[in-house]
Amino acid sequence: MTPDLAILGAGPAGSTLAALLAQRGFKVLVFDDEKRPELLVGESLVPATVPVMRRLGIEERVKAYSQHKPGVSFLHRHGTRIDFNFGPIAKWLPAYAYNIPRPQFDDTLRERAEELGVKFSKQRAAVEKGEDDREIQLTAKTLERAGLTGHPKLLIDATGRARTFARALGIGAKSGDRTDVAYFAHYEGFEHDFPPAGQVVITILDHGWSWRIPLPGRLSVGIVVHKDAAKEWGSTPEQRLEYAIHHEPLLKEHAKNARRVTPVMTYTNYQLVSDRGHGPGWAACGDSFGFVDPMLSPGLFMALESARLFEEHVFARGPGVLDRPEELAAGFALAEAELHDWHESWRELIRHFYDGGIFSLYETGTKFSAKFKGWPGIGFIERHMTKHIASMASGAFTRRKYSRGLVKFMRQYMMHDCRPPEDYAVLP
């Protein structure tokens, strides 16, 4: 058996792409070494992930084991609190998302792909420089172990941050501005009194920031801090996470009765985009192409969106496209251009939170509304800004030029009688 294409990696990007292509009649083989950590970053979704779940027919399954997510609250060490809910996006996207147990969610995507006819090979695929018209190819040993009599026409790298193809081909990448490290674990008994149920809380700490993500029966708690600052909090991930939880004023009061029920996981390097994401006979999907900072939970959406863009721009005309290399390359170029725009749009929005601009805007609006309470139009301006920021953070307006321009305009001309953004910035 020789599949039309092979996908290396059965994470969200790989399994989603495999399922979408199976729906279009492609014969797909996924290589899956089945090695997964107990916990994974990406437990809180944005509403833009829900349409893909519906497309795959898995939303009800995910809903059954997940926590409904109505919005996100931001708390600052200076006492400012901003609450966003997804209600304003109801015209464009579902006005909710889910907080998910990641391993279970990944398994659901894989199982759905299998139901649609995708085949899986339980091994880590090895690659080498390609021959003929391929820039990269599977090794003979990998083909033999998978029982393949010929080489697939196309390979997709969905190996995540391992970036298997990029490393094999020496393709570079551009990193982000920050060099943070994250430590997180699951807790029971960790107070989370932020209604409505499922509300995610992002807290700007004295150094770095933290997340609190409600999951069924437990709370995911993580800290993100500059790697040099983390060294002062202990020598192990456990010591560093516990130090932050029990010393940061906005966390310690909630953690008095907390009990950690999982190991502490470590993640580093949250911002990176490859210099090139496709070539003759291959393409990179999801984190293999690039990943963004987790501040607003865009990571898993970008994995699913990568798969959707590939399906839309490259594979919509069916398996025959694999025999038309020029059309294949043009489709990947379109998908890659959109992915670059997504990454830049998320980075831009996240910078507004990191450099304190969003908090200064909020303080300006709050004081302005109080000073001119009752004036016609005041409520409209506040609602308009809140709608656009919440919609950008949901994945609905993230790339919209008007929304991005509105935030820039308000920052440049409308901030008044407030702390400067640098006072609200997330410190290393």
matplotlib code that plots the C-alpha trace (Angstrom):
import matplotlib.pyplot as plt

x = [0.0, 1.3, -0.7, -1.1, 0.7, 2.2, 2.0, 4.8, 3.2, -0.3, -0.8, -3.6, -2.2, -1.4, -4.6, -6.8, -5.2, -5.4, -9.1, -9.9, -8.0, -9.7, -13.0, -11.8, -10.9, -7.1, -5.3, -3.4, -0.8, 0.2, 3.4, 2.8, 5.4, 2.7, 5.0, 3.1, 3.7, 1.1, 0.4, 0.6, 0.4, -2.7, -5.5, -7.5, -9.0, -10.3, -13.8, -12.2, -11.4, -15.1, -15.9, -13.2, -14.5, -17.9, -16.5, -14.9, -18.1, -16.4, -17.7, -20.1, -17.4, -15.1, -17.9, -18.5, -15.1, -14.2, -15.1, -17.2, -15.1, -17.1, -14.2, -10.9, -10.1, -6.9, -5.6, -2.7, -0.4, -1.5, -5.1, -6.6, -9.0, -10.3, -13.0, -13.6, -16.4, -17.1, -20.6, -19.8, -18.5, -21.8, -22.3, -19.0, -18.1, -19.6, -19.6, -17.7, -14.8, -13.6, -10.9, -9.7, -7.7, -5.1, -4.2, -7.9, -8.5, -5.5, -6.8, -10.2, -8.7, -6.7, -9.7, -11.8, -9.1, -9.1, -12.9, -12.5, -10.1, -6.7, -4.0, -1.5, 2.0, 3.2, 6.8, 8.9, 9.6, 13.2, 13.9, 16.9, 17.7, 15.5, 16.1, 14.5, 12.0, 11.8, 13.7, 13.3, 12.1, 11.5, 14.3, 14.2, 14.0, 10.9, 9.2, 9.8, 8.6, 5.4, 4.8, 5.0, 5.8, 6.4, 7.1, 4.2, 3.9, 4.0, 5.3, 3.8, 5.9, 3.5, 6.2, 5.7, 8.6, 10.9, 10.7, 12.0, 12.2, 13.6, 16.4, 17.2, 17.3, 19.0, 16.1, 16.4, 13.8, 13.0, 12.5, 10.4, 11.4, 11.1, 13.1, 10.6, 10.1, 6.9, 6.2, 2.7, 0.8, -2.8, -4.1, -7.1, -8.3, -6.9, -9.6, -10.8, -13.6, -14.0, -17.5, -18.9, -17.8, -14.9, -13.5, -9.7, -7.6, -4.4, -2.5, 0.4, 2.8, 5.8, 7.8, 6.2, 2.6, 0.5, -2.5, -5.4, -7.4, -10.5, -10.7, -13.2, -12.3, -9.1, -7.2, -4.3, -1.9, 1.2, 3.7, 5.6, 8.8, 12.2, 14.6, 17.1, 14.4, 13.3, 16.7, 16.2, 13.1, 14.8, 16.8, 13.9, 10.7, 8.7, 10.5, 10.1, 6.4, 5.7, 7.8, 5.7, 2.4, 3.2, 5.0, 3.1, 0.4, -2.3, -1.8, -0.9, -4.3, -6.0, -3.4, -3.7, -5.5, -4.1, -2.7, -0.7, -2.0, 0.4, 4.1, 5.3, 5.9, 8.4, 8.1, 10.5, 10.8, 7.3, 7.8, 9.3, 8.5, 10.4, 12.1, 10.5, 7.5, 7.4, 9.5, 9.4, 7.6, 7.0, 5.3, 5.3, 2.0, 1.2, 4.1, 6.5, 6.1, 5.8, 4.3, 3.3, 3.3, 0.6, -0.6, -4.0, -4.2, -3.7, -1.5, -3.9, -6.1, -3.0, -2.4, -6.0, -6.0, -2.8, -4.5, -7.6, -5.6, -3.7, -7.0, -8.5, -5.6, -3.8, -6.1, -9.6, -9.5, -8.8, -6.0, -5.2, -3.4, -0.5, 0.4, 0.4, 3.6, 3.2, -0.4, 0.7, 3.5, 1.2, -1.3, 1.3, 2.6, -0.9, -1.3, 2.1, 1.4, -1.8, 0.0, 2.6, -0.2, -1.8, 1.5, 2.2, -1.4, -1.2, 2.2, 1.0, -2.0, 0.0, 2.5, -0.3, -0.7, 2.9, 3.9, 1.0, -0.9, -4.2, -4.2, -3.6, -6.4, -8.7, -7.8, -8.4, -11.8, -12.9, -12.0, -13.5, -16.8, -16.9, -16.2, -18.8, -21.3, -24.6, -23.3, -24.6, -22.0, -19.8, -21.1, -20.8, -17.1, -16.4, -18.5, -16.9, -13.4, -14.2, -15.9, -12.9, -10.3, -12.4, -13.0, -9.3, -8.5, -11.1, -9.7, -12.6, -11.0, -7.4, -6.3, -8.9, -7.2, -9.9, -9.6, -5.8, -5.8, -8.4, -6.2, -3.1, -5.1, -6.5, -3.1, -1.6, -4.2, -6.7, -4.7, -5.1, -5.1, -3.7, -0.6, 1.8, 2.0, 5.4, 4.0, 1.6, 4.2, 4.9, 8.4, 11.0]
y = [0.0, 3.4, 6.4, 9.6, 11.5, 10.8, 13.0, 12.9, 13.5, 12.8, 15.9, 18.4, 19.7, 16.3, 14.5, 17.4, 17.7, 13.9, 13.9, 16.8, 15.2, 11.8, 13.6, 14.7, 11.2, 11.3, 8.1, 9.3, 7.6, 9.2, 8.3, 8.4, 7.3, 7.6, 9.4, 12.1, 13.9, 13.8, 17.5, 19.8, 23.5, 24.5, 23.6, 26.8, 27.3, 30.3, 30.3, 30.1, 26.5, 25.5, 25.7, 23.1, 20.8, 21.1, 20.4, 17.2, 16.3, 16.1, 19.1, 17.1, 14.6, 17.5, 19.2, 16.0, 16.1, 19.8, 23.0, 25.6, 28.8, 32.1, 34.5, 35.7, 38.1, 40.0, 41.0, 43.4, 43.7, 47.3, 46.2, 46.7, 44.1, 43.7, 41.2, 40.0, 37.7, 36.3, 37.6, 40.3, 37.8, 35.9, 37.2, 35.7, 32.8, 30.7, 33.0, 30.4, 28.1, 25.2, 24.5, 21.0, 18.1, 18.2, 14.5, 13.6, 16.2, 15.0, 11.4, 12.6, 14.1, 11.0, 8.7, 10.8, 10.6, 6.8, 6.7, 8.6, 6.0, 7.4, 4.8, 5.1, 3.7, 3.3, 4.5, 7.7, 8.3, 9.0, 11.3, 12.1, 14.4, 13.5, 12.1, 12.9, 15.7, 15.4, 17.7, 15.3, 11.7, 8.8, 6.5, 3.0, 1.5, 3.7, 2.7, -1.0, -0.8, 0.9, -1.8, 0.7, -0.5, 3.0, 6.5, 8.9, 11.8, 14.3, 14.5, 16.8, 17.7, 17.9, 17.0, 20.2, 22.0, 19.2, 20.8, 17.6, 18.8, 22.2, 20.7, 18.1, 20.7, 23.4, 25.9, 28.7, 30.5, 33.9, 33.9, 36.4, 39.2, 37.3, 34.4, 33.1, 29.8, 28.3, 25.9, 24.5, 21.8, 20.8, 21.5, 20.6, 22.9, 26.0, 28.7, 30.2, 32.6, 34.3, 33.9, 32.8, 29.2, 28.4, 32.0, 31.9, 34.3, 35.9, 37.6, 40.1, 39.4, 41.3, 39.3, 37.6, 36.4, 33.5, 31.6, 29.8, 27.6, 25.8, 22.2, 19.6, 18.9, 20.8, 24.0, 24.3, 26.9, 28.1, 30.9, 32.4, 34.3, 35.2, 32.3, 34.3, 35.4, 31.8, 30.8, 32.9, 30.9, 27.6, 24.9, 22.7, 23.3, 22.2, 24.7, 27.6, 27.0, 26.6, 29.7, 31.9, 30.5, 31.1, 34.4, 36.4, 38.4, 37.7, 34.0, 33.0, 33.8, 31.4, 28.7, 28.2, 24.8, 23.9, 20.4, 19.6, 16.4, 16.2, 16.6, 20.1, 20.5, 23.0, 24.7, 27.2, 29.3, 30.4, 32.5, 31.2, 31.1, 29.1, 31.0, 28.5, 26.2, 24.2, 22.8, 20.1, 17.2, 18.6, 21.2, 22.1, 22.3, 23.7, 24.2, 22.7, 25.9, 28.3, 29.0, 32.1, 33.2, 31.6, 34.8, 34.7, 30.9, 31.0, 28.0, 25.2, 27.3, 28.0, 24.2, 23.6, 26.7, 25.5, 22.3, 24.1, 26.5, 23.6, 21.9, 25.1, 26.3, 23.1, 20.0, 21.3, 19.9, 16.4, 13.9, 14.9, 18.0, 15.8, 15.2, 18.9, 20.2, 23.9, 24.0, 22.3, 24.8, 27.8, 26.5, 26.0, 29.5, 31.0, 29.0, 30.1, 33.7, 33.5, 31.8, 34.6, 37.1, 35.2, 35.0, 38.7, 39.6, 37.5, 38.9, 42.4, 41.9, 40.1, 42.9, 45.3, 43.2, 42.7, 46.3, 47.5, 49.4, 47.5, 48.3, 52.0, 52.1, 50.4, 52.9, 55.8, 54.5, 53.8, 57.3, 58.9, 57.0, 58.0, 61.6, 62.0, 59.5, 59.9, 61.7, 60.3, 58.2, 57.4, 53.9, 53.3, 54.1, 51.8, 49.0, 49.4, 49.1, 46.1, 44.4, 44.7, 43.7, 40.7, 39.7, 40.0, 37.7, 35.2, 34.7, 36.5, 39.9, 39.0, 39.8, 42.5, 45.7, 48.0, 46.3, 46.4, 50.1, 51.0, 49.8, 51.6, 54.8, 54.7, 54.1, 57.0, 59.6, 58.7, 57.7, 60.3, 60.6, 57.1, 55.2, 55.1, 51.7, 51.0, 51.0, 48.2, 46.2, 42.6, 42.8, 40.1]
z = [0.0, -0.9, 0.5, -1.4, 1.3, 4.7, 7.8, 10.4, 13.8, 15.2, 17.3, 16.7, 13.4, 12.0, 13.0, 11.9, 8.5, 8.1, 9.0, 6.6, 3.8, 4.4, 4.0, 0.6, -0.6, 0.0, 1.2, 4.2, 6.5, 9.8, 11.6, 15.4, 17.9, 20.6, 23.0, 24.8, 28.1, 30.8, 30.4, 27.4, 26.9, 25.0, 27.5, 26.9, 23.4, 21.6, 19.9, 16.5, 17.1, 17.4, 13.7, 12.9, 15.6, 14.1, 10.6, 12.0, 13.9, 17.3, 19.3, 21.4, 22.3, 23.4, 25.3, 27.3, 29.0, 28.9, 30.7, 28.9, 28.6, 28.4, 28.4, 30.0, 32.9, 33.2, 36.7, 37.1, 40.1, 40.4, 41.0, 37.5, 36.4, 32.8, 32.0, 28.5, 27.4, 24.0, 23.6, 21.1, 18.5, 18.2, 14.7, 13.5, 15.7, 18.6, 21.7, 23.8, 23.7, 25.9, 28.4, 27.6, 29.0, 26.2, 26.0, 25.8, 23.1, 21.1, 21.3, 20.1, 17.0, 16.3, 16.8, 14.4, 11.8, 12.2, 11.8, 8.5, 7.2, 8.0, 8.6, 11.4, 11.6, 15.2, 14.8, 14.6, 10.9, 9.9, 6.9, 4.7, 1.8, -1.2, -4.7, -8.0, -7.5, -3.7, -1.4, 1.5, 1.7, 4.2, 4.7, 3.3, 6.8, 7.7, 4.5, 5.2, 8.8, 7.6, 5.0, 2.1, -1.4, -2.7, -1.5, -0.8, -3.3, -0.5, 3.1, 5.8, 8.9, 11.9, 14.4, 16.4, 17.9, 16.8, 13.3, 11.8, 8.2, 8.9, 11.0, 8.3, 5.6, 7.7, 7.4, 9.9, 11.9, 13.5, 17.3, 19.2, 21.5, 24.8, 26.2, 28.8, 30.4, 31.7, 34.6, 35.2, 36.9, 37.9, 41.3, 43.5, 46.2, 44.4, 44.9, 41.7, 42.6, 39.2, 37.8, 35.4, 35.6, 33.3, 33.1, 32.5, 34.5, 33.4, 36.1, 35.6, 38.4, 39.8, 37.3, 34.3, 34.3, 35.3, 34.0, 35.8, 33.6, 35.1, 34.0, 35.2, 38.9, 38.9, 38.0, 35.6, 37.1, 35.3, 35.5, 32.6, 33.5, 32.1, 32.4, 34.4, 36.9, 37.3, 38.5, 41.6, 42.6, 43.0, 41.2, 40.0, 38.1, 41.3, 43.5, 41.0, 40.5, 44.2, 45.0, 42.6, 43.8, 47.5, 47.1, 44.5, 46.3, 43.6, 43.8, 47.3, 48.9, 46.5, 47.0, 50.8, 50.4, 47.0, 46.4, 43.3, 41.6, 38.5, 37.8, 37.0, 33.3, 31.7, 28.3, 26.7, 23.6, 22.9, 19.7, 16.5, 12.8, 10.2, 7.3, 4.9, 5.3, 2.1, -0.8, -3.4, -2.0, 1.5, 3.8, 7.5, 9.4, 12.8, 15.3, 12.8, 10.8, 13.8, 17.1, 19.1, 22.7, 24.8, 26.5, 24.7, 24.0, 20.2, 19.9, 19.4, 17.1, 14.9, 14.7, 13.5, 11.3, 9.6, 8.7, 7.5, 5.3, 3.7, 3.0, 1.5, -0.6, -1.5, -1.4, -2.2, -5.7, -4.6, -4.9, -8.4, -7.2, -6.1, -9.7, -10.5, -8.7, -9.9, -8.5, -5.3, -4.8, -5.5, -3.0, -0.3, -1.0, -0.4, 2.8, 4.1, 3.3, 5.4, 8.2, 8.3, 8.5, 11.4, 13.3, 12.8, 13.9, 17.0, 17.9, 17.4, 19.7, 22.4, 22.4, 23.4, 26.5, 27.2, 26.9, 29.0, 26.3, 26.8, 30.5, 29.9, 27.4, 29.8, 32.6, 30.2, 29.2, 32.8, 34.0, 30.9, 31.4, 35.1, 34.3, 31.6, 32.9, 31.1, 28.0, 24.7, 22.9, 25.8, 26.3, 22.6, 22.5, 25.4, 24.0, 20.6, 21.9, 24.1, 21.3, 19.0, 21.5, 22.7, 19.0, 18.2, 21.2, 20.1, 16.6, 14.9, 14.2, 14.9, 11.3, 10.6, 9.5, 11.0, 14.5, 14.5, 13.3, 15.9, 18.8, 17.3, 16.9, 20.4, 21.8, 19.9, 20.4, 23.1, 26.2, 28.9, 32.7, 33.2, 34.2, 31.2, 29.5, 30.9, 34.4, 33.3, 31.2, 31.9, 33.5, 32.7]

ax = plt.figure().add_subplot(projection="3d")
ax.plot(x, y, z, "-o")
ax.set_aspect("equal")
plt.show()
